[in-house]
Amino acid sequence: NSEDYYPAASKRMGETGTPVVRVCVGPNGKLEGEPTVETSSGSARLDEAAVKLAKAGRYTAGSADGQPNSQCFAFRIKFELKG
């Protein structure tokens, strides 16, 4: 949930954004290396929060021919103010 990682300073300043984070997941379902920001939100704070969220995520290994394998993919994390 991106709300759990939304930086307090960004909320106070009204910063919103949607960074794109790239992760690589190994055959064991664990991250291989650090998540990276593929497309910035325009805010270093929000980008950093997105990487923290990606690190905390749970992932399922990809598979090829029924065998688990490593797979990389990117996804958006939306930080928006409610209300």
C-alpha positions in Angstrom: 0.0 0.0 0.0 1.7 3.2 -1.2 0.0 5.2 1.6 2.1 3.4 4.2 5.3 4.6 2.4 4.1 8.2 1.5 6.7 10.5 3.0 5.3 12.9 5.6 7.2 15.9 4.1 5.8 15.1 0.7 2.3 15.1 2.1 2.8 18.4 3.8 4.2 19.9 0.6 1.4 18.5 -1.5 3.8 16.4 -3.6 2.2 13.7 -5.8 3.6 11.4 -8.4 3.8 8.0 -10.0 7.3 6.6 -10.2 8.0 3.4 -12.2 10.2 0.9 -10.3 12.0 -2.0 -11.8 12.7 -5.2 -9.8 14.3 -8.5 -10.7 12.9 -11.6 -8.9 14.9 -14.8 -8.7 13.6 -18.4 -8.9 13.2 -18.4 -5.1 10.8 -15.4 -5.3 13.3 -13.1 -3.6 14.7 -9.9 -5.1 17.9 -10.1 -7.1 19.6 -6.8 -6.4 18.2 -3.5 -5.5 15.0 -2.1 -7.1 15.7 0.8 -9.3 13.6 3.8 -10.4 13.0 3.4 -14.1 10.9 6.6 -14.5 11.1 9.3 -11.8 8.0 10.9 -10.2 9.9 14.2 -10.3 10.4 14.0 -6.5 13.4 12.4 -5.0 11.4 11.7 -1.8 8.7 9.9 -3.6 11.2 7.9 -5.8 13.0 6.8 -2.6 9.7 5.8 -1.0 8.8 3.8 -4.1 12.1 1.9 -3.8 11.4 1.1 -0.1 7.9 -0.1 -1.0 9.4 -2.4 -3.8 11.9 -3.8 -1.3 9.2 -4.7 1.1 7.0 -6.4 -1.5 6.3 -10.1 -1.9 6.9 -11.6 -5.3 6.3 -14.9 -7.1 9.0 -16.3 -9.3 8.5 -16.4 -13.0 8.5 -19.7 -14.8 9.5 -21.1 -18.2 8.5 -24.7 -19.2 7.2 -25.2 -15.7 10.5 -24.3 -14.0 11.0 -21.3 -11.8 13.3 -18.7 -13.3 14.6 -15.1 -12.8 12.4 -12.4 -14.2 12.6 -8.6 -14.3 9.6 -6.3 -14.6 8.6 -2.7 -13.9 5.5 -1.3 -12.2 4.0 2.0 -11.2 3.5 3.2 -7.7 1.0 6.0 -7.3 1.4 8.6 -4.6 -1.7 10.8 -4.4 -3.2 12.9 -1.7 -6.6 11.7 -0.5 -9.5 14.1 0.4 
